[in-house]
Amino acid sequence: MKNILLTIAYDGTNYNGWQRQHNGIGIQEKIEEACYKIFRQNLKVIGASRTDTGVHALGQRGLIHVDTNIPVDRIPYALNSVLPEDIVIRDAKEVPEDFHPRYSAIKKTYHYRILNEKFQIPQYRNISAFISSDLDIHAMNEAAQHFVGTHDFAAFCSAGSSVKTTIRTIYEASVQKQSPFITFKVAGNGFLYNMVRIMAGTLIEIGIGKKEPSDIKDIILSKNRNLAGKTAPPQGLTLIEINYEI
């Protein structure tokens, strides 16, 4: 038996998020179906992050425990031959028996993309949030710096989360223009339910002048979800990378 860590990219537009669903189709389900076709085994793919409906990934990670003679470096080719075109296995590597894709992660990086134009551009409607109001990128970037550090991010967590603690460490946060998008990049040791989208929604409110950059500090200290911005739309969010000490 081998413990295989998969690196997965997907366009989340047509899926009800990562997790297998009772109603709707999850990306996990599609990969498990592909695993059955290739390995003839009913495998569970353990994901590193439960991305929501419409959210995308370049570097999602999934773990399978499988009995196979297929060389590890050929597994992506095998799985990609039976996966839909909007899900791709980018890499596979063997990892230790005690490895867990979620609990072994030391850093996760997300991008939130905003198309800030007068009118929507149809080609980008599923991969970015559309904001027609002028955005002050400098104010947004200034505000993003207040996320960096170890804080209680309860104000940036949607209701329904069952985590033991809302304290997280953010290593990096920035807002830059990467034509044609404004991109909010954030990296941390972990994220709460909808945390990045609430951060992005708050930065958008700062960008249009509804809030000041310094308000971020007060919102964090308040631990009050009602003081943060709206949860930004899912299609702007992409899970870029998950890092491990392996």
C-alpha positions in Angstrom: 0.0 0.0 0.0 1.2 3.5 -0.8 0.3 6.9 0.6 0.1 9.2 -2.4 -0.3 12.9 -2.2 -1.9 14.4 -5.2 -1.7 18.1 -6.3 -4.9 19.0 -8.0 -6.1 22.0 -10.1 -9.7 22.6 -11.0 -12.2 25.1 -12.3 -14.9 25.0 -9.6 -17.6 26.6 -11.7 -19.6 23.4 -12.3 -19.2 21.8 -8.8 -20.7 22.2 -5.4 -17.3 22.6 -3.8 -14.6 20.1 -3.0 -16.4 17.8 -0.7 -18.6 14.9 -1.8 -22.2 16.1 -1.8 -25.6 14.5 -1.1 -27.2 17.0 -3.5 -24.9 18.1 -6.3 -21.5 17.0 -7.4 -18.2 17.6 -5.5 -14.7 17.5 -6.9 -13.8 14.8 -4.4 -16.4 12.6 -5.9 -15.1 13.0 -9.4 -11.6 12.1 -8.3 -12.8 9.1 -6.4 -14.7 7.9 -9.5 -11.5 8.3 -11.5 -9.5 6.3 -8.9 -12.0 3.5 -9.2 -11.6 3.4 -13.0 -7.8 3.3 -12.8 -7.1 1.3 -9.6 -10.4 -0.8 -9.4 -10.5 0.1 -5.7 -13.0 2.2 -3.8 -10.7 4.9 -2.4 -11.5 8.0 -0.3 -9.6 11.1 -1.3 -8.7 13.1 1.8 -8.6 16.8 0.9 -6.4 19.5 2.4 -9.0 22.3 2.1 -12.8 22.2 1.7 -13.2 24.8 -1.0 -16.8 26.1 -1.5 -19.1 26.0 -4.5 -17.6 27.9 -7.4 -14.1 28.3 -5.8 -11.1 27.2 -7.9 -7.7 25.7 -7.2 -4.3 25.5 -8.7 -2.7 23.6 -5.8 -5.3 21.7 -3.9 -3.9 18.6 -2.2 -5.6 15.2 -1.9 -4.3 12.0 -0.3 -5.1 8.4 -1.4 -4.0 5.2 0.2 -3.8 2.7 -2.7 -2.4 -0.7 -3.6 -0.9 -0.2 -7.1 2.0 -1.1 -9.3 1.6 2.0 -11.4 4.8 4.2 -10.9 3.9 7.2 -8.8 5.0 9.7 -11.5 2.6 8.0 -14.0 -0.4 8.3 -11.7 -1.3 11.8 -12.8 -1.4 10.7 -16.5 -3.6 7.7 -15.6 -6.1 9.7 -13.6 -6.2 12.6 -16.0 -7.1 10.2 -18.8 -10.5 9.6 -17.1 -11.1 12.9 -15.3 -13.3 15.7 -16.8 -11.3 18.4 -18.4 -12.0 20.9 -15.6 -10.1 18.8 -13.1 -6.4 17.9 -13.5 -3.9 16.1 -11.3 -0.8 18.1 -11.6 1.6 15.9 -9.5 1.8 12.8 -7.3 4.3 11.9 -4.7 4.6 9.2 -2.1 4.5 10.5 1.5 4.9 8.9 5.0 2.2 6.7 6.5 1.5 9.3 9.2 1.1 12.2 6.7 -2.2 14.1 6.7 -2.9 16.7 3.9 -4.8 19.0 6.2 -3.0 18.7 9.6 0.5 18.4 8.1 0.1 21.7 6.2 2.3 24.6 7.3 1.1 27.2 4.9 -1.8 27.9 2.5 -1.9 30.6 -0.1 -5.0 32.0 -1.8 -5.6 34.7 -4.4 -8.8 36.6 -4.7 -9.2 38.2 -8.1 -11.4 41.3 -8.8 -12.2 42.6 -12.3 -12.5 46.3 -11.8 -13.9 47.6 -15.1 -16.8 49.7 -16.2 -18.5 46.7 -17.7 -18.2 42.9 -17.1 -15.9 41.0 -19.5 -17.8 37.7 -20.2 -14.6 35.5 -20.4 -13.7 36.4 -16.8 -17.1 36.1 -15.2 -16.4 32.7 -13.6 -12.9 33.4 -12.4 -13.2 36.8 -10.8 -15.6 39.1 -8.9 -16.8 42.0 -10.9 -16.8 45.5 -9.3 -17.6 48.5 -11.5 -17.0 51.1 -8.8 -13.5 52.6 -8.8 -11.3 50.9 -6.2 -8.4 52.5 -4.4 -5.7 49.8 -4.7 -3.3 51.7 -2.4 -5.9 51.9 0.4 -6.7 48.2 0.0 -3.0 47.2 0.2 -2.5 49.4 3.2 -5.5 47.7 4.9 -4.2 44.2 4.0 -1.1 44.8 6.0 -3.2 44.8 9.2 -4.1 41.1 8.6 -0.4 40.0 8.9 0.5 38.4 12.3 -1.3 36.1 14.8 -4.8 37.3 15.6 -8.2 36.1 16.6 -10.1 36.3 13.2 -13.5 35.6 14.6 -14.8 38.7 12.8 -13.8 37.1 9.5 -15.5 33.8 10.0 -19.0 32.8 8.8 -21.5 31.4 11.1 -21.7 27.6 11.3 -18.0 27.0 11.8 -17.1 24.3 14.4 -13.4 25.1 14.8 -11.9 24.9 18.3 -10.1 28.2 17.9 -10.4 31.2 15.6 -6.8 32.3 16.1 -4.7 32.1 12.9 -1.4 33.4 11.7 -1.2 35.3 8.5 2.3 35.5 7.0 1.7 37.7 4.0 -1.2 39.9 2.6 -1.1 42.3 -0.3 -3.3 43.9 -3.0 -1.8 44.5 -6.4 -2.9 45.3 -9.9 -2.1 42.3 -12.2 -3.9 43.3 -15.4 -6.7 42.8 -16.0 -7.3 41.9 -12.3 -6.8 43.4 -8.9 -5.4 40.5 -6.9 -5.6 40.1 -3.1 -2.9 37.6 -2.1 -2.9 36.1 1.4 -0.9 33.3 2.9 -1.3 31.8 6.4 -1.0 28.7 8.6 -4.7 28.1 8.1 -8.1 29.8 7.4 -11.5 29.9 8.9 -14.8 29.2 7.0 -15.1 31.9 4.3 -12.3 33.9 5.9 -10.5 34.9 2.7 -13.8 35.9 1.0 -14.8 38.0 4.1 -11.3 39.6 4.0 -11.7 40.3 0.3 -15.2 41.8 0.9 -13.9 44.0 3.6 -11.0 45.2 1.4 -13.5 46.0 -1.4 -15.5 48.2 1.0 -12.2 50.0 1.8 -11.4 50.3 -1.9 -14.7 52.1 -2.6 -14.4 54.3 0.5 -17.0 52.8 2.8 -14.2 51.9 5.4 -10.8 53.2 6.2 -7.6 51.0 6.1 -7.1 51.4 9.8 -10.6 50.0 10.5 -9.1 46.5 9.9 -7.4 46.6 13.3 -10.6 47.6 15.1 -12.6 44.9 13.3 -10.1 42.2 14.3 -10.2 43.4 17.9 -14.0 43.4 18.0 -14.3 39.7 17.0 -17.7 40.9 15.6 -18.6 39.4 12.2 -21.1 42.2 11.6 -18.4 44.9 11.5 -16.5 43.2 8.7 -17.5 43.5 5.0 -19.8 41.2 3.0 -18.6 37.8 2.0 -17.2 38.3 -1.5 -18.4 36.1 -4.4 -16.8 32.6 -4.6 -15.7 32.7 -8.2 -12.9 35.2 -7.4 -11.2 32.8 -5.0 -8.4 30.4 -6.0 -6.4 28.1 -3.7 -2.9 28.6 -5.1 -0.7 26.4 -3.0 -0.4 24.3 0.1 3.1 23.8 1.6 4.5 21.0 3.8 7.8 20.1 5.4 8.3 17.2 3.1 
